[in-house]
C-alpha cells in the first residue's frame, strides 16, 4: 500500500521553512562554537604532546 504525500497548506509550508531555517542557523552556530573551542585547545600552552622515542 503506497503512502500518499501529505498536502500542506501555504501556512504550514511557511512555518516549516521558518523552523528549518532556525535549525540550520543553530547548527551553524554550534559548528562555529565547536571549531572555536578546538582552536582554543590547540593554542593553549603546555598541551604539547611528547614525541615517542623508539630508542
Order of alpha helices (4+ residues) and beta strands (2+ residues): alpha
